[in-house]
Amino acid sequence: MSEAILIAIIAGACSVLGQWLISREREARLDERLKGVERRLDQHNNYAEKIGDIQRDIGILATEIKNMKEAS
């Protein structure tokens, strides 16, 4: 096998290995970012549920205040 072909094979193998390593690192960073977004989304959903409960409670309180005013 000629020297040029051997060098080309080694260079190609190194290139493939390098791209694989870069891809793996990029995927790890994207996974970490996705986990962060999921945490923020979970927090947001908890706030949305709490706001729904607060709105329901405000409606109940408004009705009770109205009933108290009518009773007096």
Phi and psi in degrees as a GROMACS rama.xvg file:
@    title "Ramachandran Plot"
@    xaxis  label "Phi"
@    yaxis  label "Psi"
@TYPE xy
-76.4502  159.758  SER-2
-63.5956  -38.0242  GLU-3
-64.0717  -40.6138  ALA-4
-67.0745  -41.3824  ILE-5
-62.0767  -43.7354  LEU-6
-64.3903  -40.537  ILE-7
-63.8941  -40.6423  ALA-8
-65.1206  -44.0149  ILE-9
-63.9971  -44.0911  ILE-10
-63.4116  -41.8171  ALA-11
-63.161  -42.3408  GLY-12
-63.9462  -41.8436  ALA-13
-64.9388  -38.3317  CYS-14
-63.6342  -45.9007  SER-15
-62.7001  -44.1024  VAL-16
-62.307  -42.8524  LEU-17
-62.8667  -43.1758  GLY-18
-64.8813  -37.0901  GLN-19
-64.6264  -42.9971  TRP-20
-64.0293  -43.1855  LEU-21
-62.4743  -43.9251  ILE-22
-61.4583  -42.2558  SER-23
-63.2606  -42.7146  ARG-24
-65.9122  -41.9812  GLU-25
-63.3266  -40.6643  ARG-26
-63.9399  -39.1817  GLU-27
-64.0045  -42.0825  ALA-28
-65.2249  -40.6993  ARG-29
-65.0318  -38.8322  LEU-30
-61.7485  -41.1973  ASP-31
-65.4472  -41.9022  GLU-32
-63.7523  -40.4174  ARG-33
-62.9967  -41.1572  LEU-34
-61.6252  -39.779  LYS-35
-62.9609  -42.4987  GLY-36
-64.7245  -40.4451  VAL-37
-63.5883  -38.7675  GLU-38
-63.0218  -44.3078  ARG-39
-65.6003  -37.2995  ARG-40
-65.167  -40.9114  LEU-41
-61.5517  -42.2826  ASP-42
-61.688  -44.1195  GLN-43
-61.7695  -43.3363  HIS-44
-63.2986  -37.0446  ASN-45
-63.745  -40.7476  ASN-46
-64.9901  -39.7473  TYR-47
-61.9836  -41.98  ALA-48
-64.3893  -41.066  GLU-49
-65.2065  -39.7895  LYS-50
-62.9596  -40.2761  ILE-51
-60.5461  -42.668  GLY-52
-64.9148  -41.2667  ASP-53
-64.125  -42.7339  ILE-54
-62.5093  -40.1323  GLN-55
-63.1788  -44.3083  ARG-56
-63.8778  -38.7488  ASP-57
-64.2919  -40.3545  ILE-58
-61.8155  -42.1481  GLY-59
-64.2584  -45.2307  ILE-60
-62.9483  -40.8788  LEU-61
-61.9169  -41.0191  ALA-62
-65.1909  -42.7307  THR-63
-64.598  -40.8836  GLU-64
-63.1527  -43.3064  ILE-65
-60.5598  -43.8115  LYS-66
-64.5273  -37.0577  ASN-67
-68.1205  -38.2726  MET-68
-67.0188  -39.2505  LYS-69
-68.9888  -30.453  GLU-70
-75.1676  -25.5362  ALA-71
